[in-house]
Structures are given as C-alpha cells and as structure tokens.
C-alpha cells in the first residue's frame, strides 16, 4: 500500500496569558542519559467521513489541537501532517497514520508482516535469516543450536571463500565454550550435524578437501540481513 502525507500550515493562534502548574499531569518516562526530550508526536486516526459525522473536519481538528498546545505552553511550536492512503485501503486509521508518517515501530512491524507473508508464499527453498537467527527449510523452521547457527552464519557472510578449520575454531570458540578444547574434529562434527539438519540442501555447506568448508549459494537460497550491518560482516 502506497502512503504519503500532506502538511497543514502552522497556526497563528495568539499566545494565552496562563499556563498550567509545572509538574501537573502524567510525566514522561525517563529519557536515556545524554539526551533530552524536545517534543512529542501525537498520532490521531480519523478519516474525513468520521470527522464529518462528528460535525467537524480534519483542518478544524488540527487547528484546535494547535490552539490547545499554545494554551498549555505558549512557547511551544507546532507542525501538523495529514496521512494519505488509497481509497478503500482498509486498516485502522491510526495504524495508517503511523506508517505513512514513518513511525519507527510501525515500520518495523510492517516489514515483519511483509517478511512473514513472503515466507508463507515460499513453499520450497532455504531462508537463512541473519537478523532473527533462524533457518527455514521449505517453509518449516529448523531447530539449530546456537553454535550451529554461528557456524552457518560465519560461512554465509564469507560466501564463496573457503574457510579453514583453524579459522573457524579461533573465531567461533572461546575459552570455556566447550568441555574439551576444540580441534579440527570438533568442526567436522558440528558441520556433519548442521548438514543433517539441512537435509536435501546439505550441499550449500561444501567441503574443500584438505582445506576446510565453503558456503555455496543456490538459486533456492534466500539470505536476510538485519537493517543494520552485522558486526560480523566485513
């Protein structure tokens, strides 16, 4: 659904002579150290028809809210935007507004819904979801251990490069991770277990004899990265 927004002109309502007592009303939650609150956003969900049924219109509501802000705090500055959506698009008005005006949590929820919908359509293939630390085969989640996913992720993020066992040990195993000191056989055991869970897609983790292992992407393999670069990606 394509969404956009249009703006209302700033209010020129005169500043009143009184303001509420400091500290009255609900307080904001504590802001993180090193930051300060500079304002807020209030999302109002109502379409033209609902406003008309209430005997008003969107412009009048905006001006009333601007006037209220000026009445409560004469030094406040206001800016209003109206969210637009295709006619008959459906959905809750306030959700449409939040998405159209780029509310971060609404965008994240929308992206997740799109990914889940895409996954529902994927009846075959491999999805390696780096952002959510999960593996999906033929639309069914696979239960990998933490170390198995770490191993797969390490190879995936270095696609096409053969990684020797020594590098895998030094990168993925730390002191205290295992009951015994990991060695090349430890890597081979984890790769064998990972391949068993990959089933018919086991050959995406390829053995390079005498060297190590490599991730080979197939046409039926999809990799999803997080919205921010992985610290393991270089």
C-alpha positions as CSV (number, residue, x, y, z in Angstrom):
1,X,0.0,0.0,0.0
2,X,1.4,3.3,-1.1
3,X,1.2,6.0,1.6
4,X,2.0,9.7,1.6
5,X,1.4,12.8,3.7
6,X,0.5,16.4,3.3
7,X,1.1,19.3,5.7
8,X,-1.1,21.9,7.3
9,X,0.1,25.5,7.6
10,X,1.4,26.5,11.1
11,X,-1.2,28.0,13.4
12,X,-1.1,31.7,14.1
13,X,-3.2,31.5,17.3
14,X,-2.3,34.2,19.8
15,X,-0.5,33.0,22.9
16,X,-2.7,33.0,26.1
17,X,-1.8,34.6,29.3
18,X,-1.9,31.5,31.6
19,X,-0.2,28.1,31.6
20,X,-0.7,25.0,33.8
21,X,1.1,24.4,37.0
22,X,4.6,22.9,36.4
23,X,4.6,19.1,37.1
24,X,0.9,18.6,36.8
25,X,-0.5,15.7,34.8
26,X,1.3,12.5,33.6
27,X,5.1,12.7,33.3
28,X,7.3,11.3,30.6
29,X,9.3,8.2,31.2
30,X,13.0,8.9,32.0
31,X,14.9,9.7,28.8
32,X,18.3,7.9,28.2
33,X,21.4,9.6,29.6
34,X,22.9,12.2,27.3
35,X,19.6,13.0,25.6
36,X,16.8,15.5,26.3
37,X,13.1,15.5,25.3
38,X,12.5,18.2,22.6
39,X,8.8,17.5,21.9
40,X,6.5,14.7,21.1
41,X,4.3,13.2,18.3
42,X,0.6,12.5,18.7
43,X,-0.9,10.3,16.1
44,X,-4.6,10.9,15.5
45,X,-6.5,8.3,13.5
46,X,-9.7,9.7,11.8
47,X,-10.8,10.0,8.2
48,X,-12.8,12.7,6.5
49,X,-16.1,10.8,6.8
50,X,-15.7,10.2,10.6
51,X,-14.8,13.8,11.1
52,X,-17.8,15.0,9.1
53,X,-20.1,12.7,11.1
54,X,-18.8,14.3,14.2
55,X,-19.7,17.7,12.8
56,X,-16.1,18.8,12.0
57,X,-13.3,18.3,9.6
58,X,-9.6,17.5,9.8
59,X,-8.4,21.1,9.4
60,X,-10.6,22.2,12.3
61,X,-9.3,19.4,14.5
62,X,-5.7,20.3,13.7
63,X,-6.3,24.0,14.4
64,X,-8.0,23.1,17.7
65,X,-5.0,20.9,18.8
66,X,-2.6,23.7,17.8
67,X,-4.5,26.2,19.9
68,X,-4.6,23.8,22.8
69,X,-0.8,23.4,22.6
70,X,-0.4,27.2,22.6
71,X,-2.8,27.5,25.5
72,X,-0.9,24.9,27.6
73,X,2.6,26.1,26.6
74,X,2.9,29.5,24.9
75,X,6.5,28.8,23.9
76,X,5.6,25.5,22.0
77,X,6.0,25.2,18.3
78,X,3.7,23.0,16.2
79,X,3.8,21.2,12.9
80,X,1.0,19.0,11.5
81,X,0.8,16.5,8.7
82,X,-2.1,14.5,7.3
83,X,-1.6,10.9,6.2
84,X,-2.9,9.9,2.8
85,X,-3.8,6.4,1.7
86,X,-5.6,4.9,-1.4
87,X,-9.4,4.9,-1.1
88,X,-10.7,1.6,0.3
89,X,-7.2,0.6,1.5
90,X,-8.6,-0.5,4.9
91,X,-6.9,-0.9,8.2
92,X,-7.1,1.1,11.4
93,X,-6.8,4.8,10.8
94,X,-4.1,5.3,13.5
95,X,-2.0,2.5,12.0
96,X,-2.2,4.0,8.5
97,X,-1.2,7.4,10.0
98,X,1.8,5.9,11.9
99,X,3.0,4.0,8.8
100,X,2.6,6.9,6.5
101,X,4.5,9.3,8.8
102,X,7.3,6.8,9.2
103,X,6.9,5.9,12.8
104,X,9.8,3.5,13.5
105,X,7.9,0.9,15.4
106,X,5.1,0.9,12.8
107,X,7.7,0.5,10.0
108,X,9.4,-2.4,11.8
109,X,6.0,-4.2,12.3
110,X,5.1,-3.6,8.7
111,X,8.4,-5.0,7.5
112,X,8.0,-8.1,9.7
113,X,4.5,-8.6,8.3
114,X,5.8,-8.4,4.8
115,X,8.6,-10.9,5.6
116,X,6.2,-13.3,7.2
117,X,3.9,-13.0,4.2
118,X,6.9,-13.7,1.9
119,X,7.8,-16.7,4.0
120,X,4.2,-18.0,3.8
121,X,4.5,-17.9,0.0
122,X,7.8,-19.8,0.0
123,X,6.8,-23.4,-0.4
124,X,10.3,-24.6,-1.2
125,X,13.8,-23.4,-0.6
126,X,16.2,-22.2,2.1
127,X,15.8,-19.0,4.1
128,X,18.8,-18.0,6.3
129,X,17.6,-15.2,8.4
130,X,20.7,-13.5,9.9
131,X,18.6,-10.8,11.7
132,X,16.4,-13.2,13.6
133,X,19.0,-16.0,13.9
134,X,16.8,-18.7,12.2
135,X,16.9,-21.2,9.4
136,X,13.8,-22.1,7.4
137,X,13.6,-25.1,5.0
138,X,10.6,-25.4,2.7
139,X,8.6,-23.0,4.9
140,X,9.4,-25.0,8.1
141,X,11.7,-23.6,10.8
142,X,14.7,-25.8,11.7
143,X,16.0,-26.0,15.3
144,X,19.7,-25.2,15.1
145,X,21.8,-24.9,18.2
146,X,23.5,-21.6,18.9
147,X,26.8,-22.9,17.7
148,X,25.4,-24.5,14.6
149,X,23.8,-21.2,13.5
150,X,27.0,-19.3,14.3
151,X,28.9,-21.8,12.1
152,X,26.4,-21.4,9.2
153,X,26.4,-17.6,9.6
154,X,30.2,-17.4,9.6
155,X,30.3,-19.3,6.3
156,X,27.3,-17.4,4.8
157,X,28.9,-14.0,5.5
158,X,32.0,-15.1,3.7
159,X,30.2,-16.5,0.7
160,X,32.5,-18.1,-1.9
161,X,35.6,-18.1,0.3
162,X,36.9,-21.4,1.7
163,X,37.4,-21.1,5.5
164,X,39.9,-23.5,7.1
165,X,39.2,-25.3,10.3
166,X,41.8,-23.3,12.3
167,X,40.0,-20.0,11.5
168,X,36.6,-21.5,12.4
169,X,38.0,-22.6,15.8
170,X,39.7,-19.3,16.6
171,X,36.6,-17.3,15.5
172,X,33.8,-19.3,16.9
173,X,35.1,-21.0,20.0
174,X,36.3,-19.1,23.1
175,X,37.8,-20.4,26.3
176,X,35.2,-22.2,28.4
177,X,32.8,-22.7,25.4
178,X,33.4,-26.5,25.4
179,X,34.1,-29.2,28.0
180,X,37.1,-30.0,26.0
181,X,39.5,-27.9,23.9
182,X,38.0,-27.7,20.3
183,X,40.0,-29.2,17.5
184,X,39.5,-29.9,13.8
185,X,37.4,-32.9,14.6
186,X,35.1,-30.6,16.7
187,X,34.5,-28.6,13.5
188,X,33.8,-31.7,11.4
189,X,31.2,-32.9,14.0
190,X,29.4,-29.6,14.0
191,X,29.4,-29.4,10.2
192,X,28.0,-33.0,10.0
193,X,25.2,-32.1,12.4
194,X,24.4,-28.9,10.5
195,X,24.3,-30.8,7.2
196,X,22.0,-33.4,8.7
197,X,19.5,-30.6,9.6
198,X,19.9,-29.0,6.2
199,X,18.6,-32.2,4.6
200,X,18.4,-32.1,0.8
201,X,20.1,-28.7,0.9
202,X,23.2,-30.0,2.7
203,X,25.5,-29.2,-0.2
204,X,25.2,-25.5,0.4
205,X,28.0,-26.2,3.0
206,X,30.7,-27.7,0.8
207,X,33.8,-29.5,1.9
208,X,37.0,-28.4,0.2
209,X,39.3,-31.3,0.7
210,X,42.5,-30.6,2.7
211,X,41.4,-27.0,3.4
212,X,38.0,-26.5,5.1
213,X,34.5,-25.5,4.3
214,X,32.7,-23.1,2.0
215,X,29.1,-21.7,1.6
216,X,27.8,-22.1,-1.9
217,X,24.6,-20.2,-2.6
218,X,21.9,-21.9,-4.8
219,X,19.0,-20.3,-6.7
220,X,16.7,-21.6,-4.0
221,X,18.6,-20.0,-1.1
222,X,17.5,-16.6,0.3
223,X,19.6,-14.7,2.9
224,X,18.0,-12.0,5.0
225,X,20.3,-9.5,6.7
226,X,19.3,-7.1,9.6
227,X,18.5,-3.5,8.8
228,X,21.9,-2.5,10.3
229,X,25.2,-4.1,9.2
230,X,26.2,-7.2,11.1
231,X,29.3,-6.7,13.2
232,X,30.4,-10.0,11.7
233,X,30.1,-8.8,8.1
234,X,33.3,-7.4,6.5
